[in-house]
Amino acid sequence: MSSASAKGAIHGGAATVSTRAAHYVLNNPHGSKIAQTLPDQLIGHGIKPIAQVENERLRRNLHRAFEAWTDNADASGLCDFYAMQHQAARDVIVMGEALLIWSMAPDGMPQLKRLHPEQLDRSFTKTLSATNYAVQGVEFDRTTGARVAYHIRSETGHCTSGYMAGDRGLFLSQRLPAASVIHMVRPLVPGQVRGLSWFAPILLTAHELDQLADALLVRAKVAALHAGFIYDAEGTGGGYSGTSDGDSLNVSLEPGTMSVMPPNKRVEFSAPPDSGDGPALAVHTLRSMAAGVNLTYEQLTGDYSQVTYSSLRASLLEFRRFCEAVQHHTIVFQLCRPVWSAFMRWQVMLGNVSATDFMNPATGLQTAKWLPPSWPWVDPQKDANAAIMEMDANLRSRADIIAERGYDVDEIDRQIAADKRHAERLNLNPDKPKDTPDAP
């Protein structure tokens, strides 16, 4: 499939795939597991910023101000900014894209409001002017190709409760400038405008797995329903009772039934081949599904019975490399960086940061280093020893190793210094060995 045809397939089928994926997540245990595990791994307790300014006092003040802002980041008041990261990641995974808009609190504080991605009007595709055009609700500058605006509806239109003729204006799209919108999407092909659910490669496979499970379950139920048949030579038995449908008789089967057969009547059951390979086929299907969403089989199923330390570590290393790519190329770039920019502009308005300093790229106020949570390793002792060896050989810096674990080296150093001062104040010396009693 060419890039152009792939783009057309995504634009034409993304809405249907999104709806089916959302249904699968809500109604299937494996779908629910995928939708929970991937955001947990990508976001964890939150991707946090480290200000890139040399002034330690200013950096510490910015970190405290940002932490205070995170509790008020959600305009609905339901969660903090890090939970919104988790929600946005889940929306991208399940529905292919996340949609948030900026609003302003009465005191001027910037806030985010999470919208359903389908509120971005897919039907809005038209030429708007000689310089602008819109594709599925996203408006572009014809010269530069940049996104300049989004056409968003107040409601998704999926719920019809309370929908009256006079309310039709609710479903009309409103034009919002691109700076007021965060549209997070993982682009797969050039020219792609809207996102595609990560469940797209596995929905058909998941449906076939459900059919296999249903067939195996029905076979097991039918095998357990009959206790036996009684053949009555006098013909007093009634056999099966049910509803005739052409040449078929729809009967009700109950466990432990002893059915009395009329004269010259016999029931024969078909003898299909044994489905002993059914469980193996199910495992193979689940492995294919795990590969389709970039999870390991063990993460998808919770079955760790067949793994070894080496195989588990190798699979986790590959999975974590995938997560790092999504974290930095999609989540940090499309969500976290605009949030930091809005936060810093608010700090300028409050007078906490000089506008001149903020506009100067050399000060580092316009950027932040975003640190995902550290990965818990299978064998932390081996990894700690490896990090120490790298530092001793001058292959890596201590700051880099600490940042890789999701922490700020300055904060760690302050905590260590505080611990030492606390120990000295209480006349504690953890490095001194305890006195041992003399041998008799």
KANOR-V664757 format. One record per run of one state. SS is the DSSP state (H for helix, E for strand, L for the rest). FROM is the first residue (numbers start at 1). TO is the last residue. If there is no record, write none. Layout:
# KANOR-V664757
{{SS,FROM,TO} {SS,FROM,TO}}
This chain:
# KANOR-V664757
{{L,1,2} {H,3,27} {L,28,28} {H,29,43} {L,44,47} {E,48,51} {L,52,55} {H,56,70} {L,71,73} {E,74,74} {L,75,80} {H,81,95} {L,96,96} {E,97,104} {L,105,109} {E,110,115} {L,116,116} {H,117,119} {E,120,120} {L,121,125} {E,126,127} {L,128,131} {E,132,135} {L,136,137} {E,138,141} {L,142,146} {E,147,153} {L,154,164} {H,165,171} {L,172,172} {E,173,177} {H,178,180} {E,181,185} {L,186,202} {H,203,225} {E,226,231} {L,232,241} {E,242,245} {L,246,247} {E,248,251} {L,252,256} {E,257,261} {L,262,277} {H,278,292} {L,293,296} {H,297,301} {L,302,308} {H,309,350} {L,351,354} {H,355,359} {L,360,360} {H,361,363} {L,364,367} {E,368,371} {L,372,379} {H,380,392} {L,393,397} {H,398,404} {L,405,408} {H,409,425} {L,426,440}}
